Amino acid sequence: RVGMGSPSQIADFLYQYSSKMNKVQIADYLATGDDTDLFHKDVRSMYMMKIDLSMVDFAKAFRIFVCDSGFHVGGLEAQRLNRMSACFADVYLRDNPDCGIHDAYGGDALAQSLLFIH
């Protein structure tokens, strides 16, 4: 990680240049590392701060997240898909606090269901 930059710098770079990069590789990088890997968790968190899902219903927000957020989750292994669906739930609840979903677990369960049909 020497010379790579801070999590914020990496998230900025990935987001800014996502149209010129392989979106599956961006998703793979963002989904790397579990909760004990603080570096990748911070990159993921910083990247998710750039996504705005406010004022849209759950299904549309999910489509925006998986299709228009600079990455593509198709082909990720199960653990990485779980991390990305948890990120979606966090972003959706952050941007829509009055949506009727009371916690991130409920949002994550719905997101995982949508991923399986997607």
DARAJO-V665862 format. One record per pair of residues at least 24 apart in sequence whose ideal C-beta (glycine too) atoms are under 10 Angstrom apart, sorted by sequence separation. I is the first residue (numbers start at 0). J is the second residue. D is the distance in Angstrom with one decimal. If there is no record, write none. Layout:
BEGIN
i->{I:I}
j->{J:J}
d->{D:D}
END
This chain:
BEGIN
i->{46:63:64:84:86:87:84:85:61:64:81:84:85:87:60:61:63:64:83:84:87:63:83:84:9:13:17:81:84:9:12:57:60:61:80:81:84:6:10:14:57:60:80:83:84:6:9:10:13:14:17:5:6:9:10:13:14:81:6:7:8:10:11:12:14:15:57:60:77:80:3:6:7:10:11:14:52:56:60:80:5:6:9:10:13:14:47:50:55:5:6:7:8:9:10:50:53:0:4:6:7:10:11:52:53:57:60:3:6:7:10:26:29:43:47:51:52:55:56:75:5:6:29:30:43:46:47:50:52:53:54:55:7:29:49:50:52:53:54:57:73:26:28:30:40:43:44:47:48:51:52:53:56:57:72:25:26:27:29:39:43:47:50:51:52:53:55:57:22:25:26:27:46:50:73:25:26:27:30:33:44:48:61:65:72:22:24:25:26:29:30:43:47:52:60:64:22:23:24:25:26:27:32:22:23:26:27:30:31:33:34:61:65:20:21:22:23:26:27:30:33:57:61:64:65:20:21:22:23:29:30:32:60:17:18:22:23:28:30:31:34:58:61:62:66:17:23:27:30:57:61:65:16:17:26:29:30:57:61:14:15:17:26:29:30:14:30:58:62:13:14:26:27:30:57:61:13:26:29}
j->{70:87:88:108:110:111:109:110:87:90:107:110:111:113:87:88:90:91:110:111:114:91:111:112:38:42:46:110:113:39:42:87:90:91:110:111:114:37:41:45:88:91:111:114:115:38:41:42:45:46:49:38:39:42:43:46:47:114:40:41:42:44:45:46:48:49:91:94:111:114:38:41:42:45:46:49:87:91:95:115:41:42:45:46:49:50:83:86:91:42:43:44:45:46:47:87:90:38:42:44:45:48:49:90:91:95:98:42:45:46:49:65:68:82:86:90:91:94:95:114:45:46:69:70:83:86:87:90:92:93:94:95:48:70:90:91:93:94:95:98:114:68:70:72:82:85:86:89:90:93:94:95:98:99:114:68:69:70:72:82:86:90:93:94:95:96:98:100:66:69:70:71:90:94:117:70:71:72:75:78:89:93:106:110:117:68:70:71:72:75:76:89:93:98:106:110:69:70:71:72:73:74:79:70:71:74:75:78:79:81:82:109:113:69:70:71:72:75:76:79:82:106:110:113:114:70:71:72:73:79:80:82:110:68:69:73:74:79:81:82:85:109:112:113:117:69:75:79:82:109:113:117:69:70:79:82:83:110:114:68:69:71:80:83:84:69:85:113:117:69:70:82:83:86:113:117:70:83:86}
d->{8.4:9.6:9.9:8.7:8.9:9.3:8.8:7.8:6.5:6.9:8.0:4.0:8.9:8.8:7.8:10.0:9.8:7.7:8.4:4.8:8.8:9.8:9.8:9.2:8.9:7.8:9.5:9.6:8.2:9.4:9.9:9.7:8.1:7.9:9.6:7.1:5.7:8.6:8.2:8.8:9.9:5.2:7.6:8.2:9.9:6.2:9.0:5.3:9.3:5.9:10.0:9.3:8.0:5.1:7.9:6.2:9.9:9.1:8.3:7.8:9.3:8.0:7.6:9.9:9.4:9.2:6.7:7.8:9.9:6.0:8.8:3.6:8.3:3.5:8.6:4.9:8.2:9.9:7.4:9.2:8.2:4.3:7.7:4.1:9.4:8.6:9.7:8.7:8.9:8.9:8.4:9.5:8.8:8.4:8.4:8.9:9.6:6.5:9.7:7.6:4.9:7.7:8.1:5.5:9.2:8.2:9.1:9.7:5.3:9.5:7.1:9.1:9.8:7.2:5.2:8.4:5.2:8.5:8.8:9.4:8.7:8.9:9.2:8.8:8.5:8.4:8.6:5.3:9.3:8.7:7.9:7.8:9.1:6.2:9.6:9.5:8.2:3.9:7.6:7.0:9.7:9.3:8.6:7.8:9.0:9.4:8.3:6.6:8.6:9.7:4.5:6.3:8.4:9.2:7.1:9.4:8.9:8.5:9.3:9.2:6.1:5.1:9.4:6.3:6.8:9.6:10.0:7.7:9.6:6.1:3.8:9.6:9.9:8.3:8.2:4.2:5.7:9.1:5.9:7.7:8.5:8.9:9.9:9.2:8.3:9.2:8.6:7.8:5.0:9.6:8.5:9.7:8.4:10.0:9.8:8.2:6.7:7.6:9.2:10.0:8.2:8.2:9.6:5.0:5.1:8.4:6.3:7.9:7.4:9.9:8.9:8.2:8.4:8.3:9.4:3.9:8.1:5.9:8.9:3.4:7.8:8.0:6.3:9.6:7.8:9.1:8.6:9.0:6.7:8.6:7.4:8.3:9.4:8.2:7.5:9.0:5.6:9.8:8.5:8.5:9.7:9.3:9.9:8.9:9.5:3.1:7.8:6.7:4.6:6.5:5.1:6.6:8.8:6.8:7.6:8.0:5.3:8.5:8.4:8.6:8.9:9.9:9.2:7.1:9.9:5.6:9.8:7.3:8.8:6.9:9.4:9.8:9.9:8.4:8.3:8.1:8.1:6.6:7.7}
END
